[in-house]
Amino acid sequence: MKVTLEKDVMENNDRAAEFNRKLFQKTGTLVINIMSSPGAGKTTILEKTVRALSGQYRISVIEGDIATERDADRIRSAGTRAVQIATEGECHLDPRMIAKVLPEIDLDETDILFIENVGNLVCPSEFDLGQTHKVVVLSTPEGNDKIPKYPLMFHVTELALINKTDLIPYVPFDLDQARKDLQAINPESRLMPVSARSGQGFDDWLNWIKEARQACLKP
Amino acid sequence: MHEMGLMEDALQMVSKDAAGHGMKSVEKVSLIVGDLSNVLPDALRFAFDAFRKTGEIPGIGGQARLEIIREPGKARCAVCGKEYEPNEYLALCPDCGMPFGVVISGETFRIESYEGS
């Protein structure tokens, strides 16, 4: 017996992402899914971000890693609620993993939820978590060629934070070329140079978050 | 290796549907995999083989076969209208060199059908 199913394999993921998205919209929570390769500085950016914004906003963080609670501990040390997801081998977060931990987060009491994805420039780009915005972090030591080499990640994100700009004098990173490559892959995306360590450009990032939060409140 | 998780999803869907049709064993699963779907056919075959051997998904056992039907990637140039096979998402039109080609085919990742008894 042959059965024609014609079912999208991502259907369950899409459904879970929609479920998450509706919850976030209901509570008016801004949800930012932050992705990058390992070591680009996601956690350091988040530590600095929650320290800068926790006076104005109620912030929660979901940390995704293959193993350990280390990143959640770092965020908690910065004074913010953090839930760790240990994916135990999976190279990305999927929307069902997010849905599972949402009961641990009081969304009604959360203005901004940051989701730090598993460090990987490939797989996380394929999974919609139901977030409001997707952001990618690329650090200068990785080289500007990662934009055309990992095009999907830069195609699906709306903001590319170029981190560790304080290292530009010491590493070969061509900011102009990065802008051109990003424009070719995703003309809608914005490139923003920052340094989580020196604080250079960080106000632009904080303002971007504030504007995004404001947009979440509009009907 | 996200193909492992996706293959598990696909086989669970097939398993559930087959049980609904009163089937005990699935002999063949046909998937359509687009060139731009970011799923690797070899990794899918590897994952399928693993699930087939462990038999952990009801109805999917040692007898099951996997068919992968390729869907070629195609984009249409937003400026001159030419259809071409894009190189991932850096889709430059081979005629006029314009970026921003619109993907019109190749993103599918779907269970087309299955056979069993």
Boltz contact constraints between the chains, C-beta under 6 A:
constraints:
  - contact:
      token1: [A, 2]
      token2: [B, 113]
      max_distance: 6.0
  - contact:
      token1: [A, 2]
      token2: [B, 115]
      max_distance: 6.0
  - contact:
      token1: [A, 3]
      token2: [B, 114]
      max_distance: 6.0
  - contact:
      token1: [A, 4]
      token2: [B, 113]
      max_distance: 6.0
  - contact:
      token1: [A, 5]
      token2: [B, 111]
      max_distance: 6.0
  - contact:
      token1: [A, 5]
      token2: [B, 113]
      max_distance: 6.0
  - contact:
      token1: [A, 7]
      token2: [B, 13]
      max_distance: 6.0
  - contact:
      token1: [A, 7]
      token2: [B, 111]
      max_distance: 6.0
  - contact:
      token1: [A, 8]
      token2: [B, 110]
      max_distance: 6.0
  - contact:
      token1: [A, 9]
      token2: [B, 6]
      max_distance: 6.0
  - contact:
      token1: [A, 9]
      token2: [B, 9]
      max_distance: 6.0
  - contact:
      token1: [A, 9]
      token2: [B, 10]
      max_distance: 6.0
  - contact:
      token1: [A, 9]
      token2: [B, 109]
      max_distance: 6.0
  - contact:
      token1: [A, 12]
      token2: [B, 9]
      max_distance: 6.0
  - contact:
      token1: [A, 92]
      token2: [B, 2]
      max_distance: 6.0
  - contact:
      token1: [A, 123]
      token2: [B, 2]
      max_distance: 6.0
  - contact:
      token1: [A, 126]
      token2: [B, 38]
      max_distance: 6.0
  - contact:
      token1: [A, 148]
      token2: [B, 90]
      max_distance: 6.0
  - contact:
      token1: [A, 151]
      token2: [B, 88]
      max_distance: 6.0
  - contact:
      token1: [A, 151]
      token2: [B, 89]
      max_distance: 6.0
  - contact:
      token1: [A, 151]
      token2: [B, 90]
      max_distance: 6.0
  - contact:
      token1: [A, 152]
      token2: [B, 89]
      max_distance: 6.0
  - contact:
      token1: [A, 155]
      token2: [B, 89]
      max_distance: 6.0
  - contact:
      token1: [A, 184]
      token2: [B, 99]
      max_distance: 6.0
  - contact:
      token1: [A, 185]
      token2: [B, 89]
      max_distance: 6.0
  - contact:
      token1: [A, 185]
      token2: [B, 90]
      max_distance: 6.0
